[in-house]
Amino acid sequence: MKIRALSLLIAFILVTTFGITQSLTYDSWGKGLNFTTADSSGSVRMSARIQNLVVIDHSLASGKTDVNAMTRRARLKFDGYALTPKLTYKIELGLSNRDISNSQEAALVSGAPRIIYDAVLKYQVAKGTSIWFGQTKLPGNRERVISSQKLQFVDRSQVNSRFNIDRDFGFQIHNEFSVGNVVVRPILSISTGEGRNITATNIGGFDYTGRIEVLPLGSFTKGGDYFSSDLAREETPKIAFGFTADYNEGASRQGGQLGNFLIDSAGDYLQSNLTTFMADMIFKYSGFSILIEAAHREASDPKLVDAFGRSFGQGFAYSGQAGYLFKSNAEIAARYTRIAKMAGHASSLSNSEQYTLGLSRYFKGHNLKVQTDLTYDRALSTTFANEGLMVRFQTELSF
């Protein structure tokens, strides 16, 4: 448990070196270590998590089987308030190889490990309204804003991996208000558009994102619209609709904030305006849950291709998943995903579909669980030469 030992070491240094804590608490598993200053002018909550993963890929055409085993995610998290509870912060660091390595960004990153995921300040300017500044997730699709710790399957769908707008640096305004029992959450964002941990001058223009969430049956129990599976076992039906529009001016990466940079034969960055639309719905009731998502992306220069034959990820995708949580805290779930590139457009996407069947066992909610799933994957072409099966097994532990 190296990651937990590191967190405990940091906590020990805070206590013994500065001697400023009024209290150090660890209320229950998964809630993290909590510090409060002696004068109550600030707080720190530290937590850590690891995901260990085994993936078995089998090609039905060639009969070849590949096995990969890894620590998929290893994260340290810090959050709390400073001076006033109205000023909060969040820091998240990624420590695994998959967390920090991405050669695609070598041209614009200083070369240091890309360990910073979140580094954001949040100030509540009025009841229900806060301003965020820093690097964090943009208000994109539902599956993306749900933490990778709190997923129903081993990992997110291909709709997310191909279309999500991920993290970026900038400003966000979050608001929440109610009209009767209906909860409404509008969110606006302006960011650099190149994604996380970029250290060079901004390419092109900025990225503009707007999202609205509508909860017609009221709030979910314990924020259940922001974690998968109905672990709260909603006593009455709950549903949330989300709609996101994103405009990335002068984008140079295949997915805006993600993917390879498009470069011409002279080594200059190619640019186009990317427009992305997303819609999602999440429903929960008495252990039963449904999540549906759809996404569409198009570039203003639809046939742009760089010197390496790469293009923007233009196309349409949707996914639907449903699960049922038994009283034993075991859950069975199924998911269907479809990816379609846009006809007549240069696109890095390929036409494909996936069928996934998952099984999870929750010992302490999403803080301690075991998950496995089986996926049938095929390219949508005239033949079935690209059919494959994938089996994954994963453990999640967070303290």
N, C-alpha and C positions, 0 to 999 in steps of 0.2 A: 504494500500500500504506500508506494513512494510519494504519490501525489498528496495523500492525506498527511503523511509525515512532514512534507514541505509546508503545508498549510498550518500545521501545529507549530512548526518551527517559527513561522512568521508571527503567529499569535503569541508565542512565548517571548519573542523579541519585543513586540509591542508592549507587553505587560511589564517585563523586567527592565527594559531600557528606558521607557518613557514614564512608566508608573502613573499613567493618566486615567486608567480605567476605573470606573465606579463599579462595574459588574462585568463578569464574563459568564455567559449562559450557553447551554446546549440543551434546548428544551426537548427535542425529540429527533429521531433519525430523519435525515433529509432536510432539516431546517437550518443547518450550518451553525458555525460558532458566532455568537453575538457579543459585541463589545459596546459599551456606552461610556463616554467620558465622565469624569467625576462631576463636572459642572453641567452635564447634559447638553453640551453644545455640539455634539456629534456622535455618530455611531458607525460601526463597521460590522457587516456580516460577511463571514468568509465561508465558502463551501467549495467542494471539489467533486468531480465526477469522472468516471472512466467507462468507456464502452469497449469491450473486447469482442472481436468479430471473426468468424470463419465463413468463407464463401466458397462454394463448390459450383463451378460452371461446367456444363456438359453440352457439347455440340451434338445435335441429333444427326447432322449431316456427316461429319467426319468421325464421330465417336470419341473425340478427344475430350479429356476431362482435366480442368485446371483447379487447383486448390490454393486459396490465399488465406492467410491468417494474420491478423494485425490488431493493434490497439487503434480502433477507428477514431475515437475521440478521447482526449484527456484534457480536461479544462479546470481552470481555477477561476472562481467568481468572487467579486467583492461588490457590495452595495451598502447603502446607508444614507445618512443625511449629514450636512455640514452647516453649523451655526443655527439653522432653523429647519424644521421638518419640511418646509416648503422647497428647500434646495436639496435635492437628492442626486445620487450618482450611481453609475454602474460601470464596472470594469470586468471584462472577461478575457482570459488569456487561453490560447490553445497551445498545447505542448506536444501532441503526437506528431509523427511525420506527416500524416494526412492533414493535420491542422495547419502546419506551417509551410509545407512545400508547394510551390506552384511556379514552375519554370516559365509559364506563359507570361508572367509579369516582370521578367528579369530586366526588360528594357527600361522600366519605369520605377523599379523598386531598388532601394539602396544596397541590397544584397544581404542585409541582416534577416534573421528568421522572422517570418510574418506572424508573430504570436498574438498580436492585438486583434481581437474580434470586436469588443465593445469598449469604448471610452467616451462616455456621454454624461453630460450634466442635464438635469431636468429641474425647471423652476416653475412652481405653481403660481401663476400670476392672478388667478381668480378661481373661485370654486368651479371645478370641472374643467379648467383650462390650464394647460402647462406648455412651456416652450422647452424644446430639447436642442442641445448644441453638442456636436461631436460626431463620433463614428458609431453607428449602430445599424440595425436592420431598418430598411425602408418599409413603409406601410404597404406591403405587397400582398400576395395571395395568402389565404388562411393557413395553408400547410407550412408556409415559410415562416410566418410570424409565430407559429407554435414552435417551441423549443425542440431541438433534436432529441432532447432527453424525454420528451412527453409524447412520443409518436405511437400510433397503433400498430405499425409494422416495424421491421428492422430499420428501414429508412424511408424517406419520402418518395413520392411517385416521380415518374419521368416528366410529368407536367411541371413539377417544381424544378427539377434539374435542368430542363431545357428553357424555361420561360421566366423563372423567378428573377427579381431585380436585386435581391441580396442586400448586402450592407454597403453604405456609402458615408461620406463625411459631409455634414451640412446642418441645416436648421429644420426642425419639425414643430408644428403646432398641433396639439392634441386637445380635443374638446369632447365632452360628454354631457348630454342633457336628456330629459325625459318629457314625453308628451303623453300624459296618462300613464299607462303601464308600458308604453313603447319607449325603449332606450335607443338613442341615436348617438353615433360617434363619428364625427367628421375629423379627418386628419389631412394636413397639408405638409408638403416637404419640398425644400430646394436643396440640392446637393451637387457635388462636383461632377458626378456622372461616370467616373472611372472605376468605382469600387473601393474596397478597403485597402489601407496601407500604401497608397500611392504617394510618392514623395516628389515627383517632378511637377512642372507647370501643367495646369489643366489643359487637356486637349479639347478643342471645340468649345461648346457652350456648357450650360449647366443642365441638370436633370430636374424635372418638375413632376411631382407625384401628388395625386389626390386620391383619397380613399374615404368611403363612407360605409359604416356598418349599421344595420338596423336590426334590433331585437324586438319583434312585435309582441312576444309573450313575456317580456321582462328579462332581467339578468339571469344568467346561469348560476347555479350553486358553486361557490368557491372559484369563480372565474372559469367555469367549465368550457366556455367557448374558446379558451386558449390552451387546452390540452386535449389530446385524443382519448377516446374510450370514455364511457360514462362511469367513471370511478366514483362520482358523487351520487350516482343512482337517482337522477332527477325524479322527484315525486310528481311533478306535472310536466307536460311537454314543453321543451324549450327549443327555440330555433333562432338562428342568426344568419342574415344575408350580408355579403360584403361585395363591394364593387370598387375596382382600382383602375385608374388611368395614369399612365406614365409616359412622359415625353422626354427623351434624351437627345438634346441638341448636339449635333456634331459628334456623335458616338463613333469610337474607333475600335471597340471590342465587339466580338460576335454577338454577345448578349447584352451589350450596354455596360453593365458593371462586371460581367463575367466573360470568360472565354479568351481566345487568342486575340492579340491586336492585329488588325489588318494593315499590311505594309506593302507599298509598291516596290517596283524594281530598283528605285533609287534609295530606298530605305526610309521613305517618308510615310507617315500614318495616313491612311485613307479614312474618310469620314462620311457619315450619313446620319440623318435624323431618324431615330427609332421611336415608334409609337407602339405601346403595349397596353392591351386591355385585359382585365382579369375579372372573373366573377366566381363567387363561392357561396356555399350554403352548408351549415352544420346543424344537425338536429340530434337531440338526446332525450331519452325518456326511459326510465326504469331499467337501466342497464343496456339499452339498445342505442346505437349511434350510427349516424350517416354523415358522410362528408363528400360533397360534390364540388369539383372545380373545373373551370374552363379558362383558356388563355389564348390570346391572338397577338402576333407581333409582325410588324411590317416596317421596312426601311423606305425612306424617301427616294433612294437610289436603288430600286429593287433588283438590279442585275449587276451590282458591284461585286467584283471578285478580285482578290489581291494577287500578288506575285507568286504566292504559294498555293493558289487555287482555293483559298478560304473565302467564306462569305458570311453574311449575317444569318442568324437563326430565325428565318421568316417562316411563319406557318401558324397552325392552329392545333390545339390539343385539349383533351378533356379526360377526366378521371372520376370514378365513383367508387366509394368504398363503404362497407357496412360491417358492423360487428355487434356481438352480444357478449356481455360480461356476466358470467354465472356467479352465483353467490359464493362459490369457492374462490373467487377472484381469478379464475381462468377465463380466457376470452378467445373466441374464434372469430376471424374476420376474413373478408374477401374484397378484392379490388380489381377493377378493370381500368386500363390506361390506353389511350389512343393518341398517337402523334402523327400529324399530317403536314408535310411541307407545302408551301404555296405554289400552285401551278403557275408557270411562266416567270417565277422569281428564282434568282440564285439563292440557295439556302444550304446551311450547314446541317439541316435536319434531314432525317430519313423517315419514310413512312413505316410505322411499326405499331405493334400492339402488345400488351402484356396482360396476363391473367395471374393473379397472386392470391394464394391462400395462406393465412397467417394464424399462428397460435401463440398466445402469450400467457404467462403466469406472473401475477403481481403479488409480491410479498410485502412491500411497503409502498404501494402506489407505483408511480414512475421512478421513485428513488431506489428501488431494489426490485429488479424484474429479470425474467428470462424470456427471450422471444426467438421464434424461428418462423421462417416462411419459405414457400415453394413458389417459384415463378416460371411460367411458360412464356417465352419471348419469341416473336417472329417478325421478320420484315414483311411488309405488305407488298409483294411483288408477284410476278407470274409463276414463280416457283417457291418452294419452301426450303431453299438451300440454307437459309440463315436461321432456322429453328434452333432453339436451345432451351435448356432447363437450368435453373439456378436455385440452389438451396443455401440458405443463410441461417446461421445460429449466432445469437448475440446475448451478452449479459450487460446490464446497466446497473451501476452502483453510484450513488451520490450520497454524501453525508452532510 
